[in-house]
């Protein structure tokens, strides 16, 4: 590293491998991080996620690197397609499994950018990409605002004919988990009520082919989809 410049793509692979076998500490990781600053704008979202995961796994705190990763992700997310957004979300989601408390704020910013980009490009999302995105946000309990969940549910209704049974059940389950989290974190509001109505309608549309008409709504006073 002292005599030859490494591209961020190579560094992300190296530090990822070293971190997996516990052959690197926070100080050494910081040196690797410093070495990738120049080529960081050329990193893909998956390489950024791999680099951040390796740093976080050894409790490395490099604010400059993490801030640069957040800014790079924001720029890339705006032009990513649904498949890329859902894949990036899962890759960054894995960082939560090794992150310290001080790392979380960077991840929250990254997921806000991914969510905003996903909502903006919802008309291009297909069922598999919708389900993947919802699973990631639900699995790591990442904030997905009610207004945006309503838009996702509307897209699920619009593409209901393309859902098979497994994807319909999985998608609705994770949608309900995210709605439940919102209900627990906030007071009753018009936005929450509107989102619930659309989510319930999505449930009715997606589950009808299973066995005829079903009742799918949010019961008063409950936070789950029933």
N, C-alpha and C positions, 0 to 999 in steps of 0.2 A: 504493500500500500504506500510505502514511503518512496519507492522508486518508479512505480508504474501506476498510471491512473486507471481505475476500474470503472466500468459503466454501472449505473444503478441497477441495471438488469442482472449483472453478474453479482453485484454486492447483495442483492435481495436473495439470491439463491444461496450464496455462501453463508450469510448470517442466519438464514432459515435453517440450514443444515447444522451449523454449529450450535444453535440454540436447542435444536431437538435432542442433541446428544450431550447437552450441558457442558460444552467446551468453551464457553465464552461468558465473561462477566459484564457488568454494566459499564465499566470503564473502557474495556476493549470494544464493546458495542458502540460506545460513543465515538470512538475513533473511526469505526466503519461508517457511522452515520455522517460524520464530517466529510468522508471521502465521496459521498454520493450526492452532495448538494448541487454540484455543477450540472449533473445530468438528470437531476430529479424531474425536470419538466418533460423528459422523454419516457418516464415510467408509465406503464399501464396501470389501471386501477388494481389489478390483481397483484402486481409487483409492489405497489404502495402498501397494500394490505399485508403482503408477506413481510415486508420490511418493518412495518409497525408492529406486527405480531411478534417478530423476533425481538425487537427492542423491549416490548412490554413484558415478554416472557421472562426476561432477566432483570426486570424492574429498572430498566434504563430510562432516565428522564432527560430527554433532549427536546426542550420546547421549540427550538428553531426548526428542527426536523419535523416535528409533529404539526406545527403551524404551517410549514411549507406543504406537507401532505394534505392538510385540510384545504388549502387554497388550490392545490393542483386538482384535488378531487372535485371541488366546486366547478372548476373550469371544464373538466372532462365530462362531468355528469350532464351538463347542459346539452351535449351533443351525442350522448350514448343512446343506443336503441334499447327496447324493453329487455331483450335477452342479456345485454351487457349490464343493465341496471340491476337486474335480479341476481346475476352472478356476482357483481361487485358487492351487493348488500350482504350476501352470504359470506363472502371472503372477509369483509370487515367485521361481520358479526362474530366470527371466530375470535377476534381480538378481545371481546368481552370476557372470554374464558380465562385470559391471562392478565388482564388489565388491572392496574392499581387504581385507587380512587382518583388520583391526580390525572390519570389517562382518560377517564370517562368523558370529560368535557370535550376532548378532541373528537372522540367517537360520536358523541351526540351531535356535534356540528356536521360531521360527515354524513350521518344518517338523515339529518334535516335536509341537506343538499340533495341526497339521493331521493328522499320522499318528494321534495318539490319537483325534481326532474321527472320522477315517475308519474306524478299526478298531471304534469303538463303534457306528457306523451301517452296518457291513458287510452286514447282512441286507437293506438297501435298495439296495445297489450292483448295477448291471447290468453286463454285460460291457464296454460302451464306457467306463464310468466306472472300472472296475477297470483296464483297459488304459491309460487316460490317466494314472491315478495312478502305476502302475508305471513307465510311460515317463518321467515327470517325475523320479521318484526315481532311476531308473537313469541317465538322461541326465546329471544333475548330481552323480551319485555321493553321494547323500544317504543317511544312515543309515536303515535300515528293519530293526528288530530281528527276529531269527529267529522269536520267538514270534508276532510280528505277521504276518510273512510266511506262517507256517503257517496263520494264520486267513484270510489272503487266498486262499491256495491252497485251503482248504476251501470258501470261497465260490465259487471258480472251479469246483470239482467240483460244487457244488450247482446251479450255473447252466450247466453244460457244454452242455446242450442248446440254449442260446441263443447260443453262440459260433459264428461262421462261421470259415472257414479262416484268413483274414487276422488276425482278432482273436485266435484261438487261438495262432497262431505268434508274433505280436507279444507277447502277454501272457506266454507261457511263456519267450520269449527274455529279456524284461526281468526276469521273476521269477528266472531262472537267473543273470543278471548281479548282482542284488542278493544272492542266496545266495552267489555266488562272492566278493563283496566281504566279506560277513560271515565266510566261511571264512578269508579272508586276514587279517582283522583280529583274529580270536580263536582260542583253542585249541579243540580238539575238545570238544564238550560234549553233554549229553543233549538240550538245547534245539536245537542245531544238527542233531543226528541225527534228531530227531523232525520238524523242519521239512523236512529233505531227503526223508524218507519221504512226507510229504504232498505235497510239490512233485512228486515222481516219480509219485505216484498221479494228480495233476492232469494231468500230461503224458499218462499213459495214457488218461485219460478224454476229454481234449480232442482228442487226435490219432487216436483210433480211427476216426472217420468218414472220415478221409482215405484210408485204404486197408486197412482191417482192423486186426487186433491189432498193436500195436507194443510194443517193449521200451523203457521210459523210466525210467531210474533213475540214481542217482549211483554211479558206479563207485568202488570202494575206492581211496582215495589220490588221487582227482581232485576238483576243485572245480567242474566244469562239469556241465551236464545232458546226459546222453548216452542 
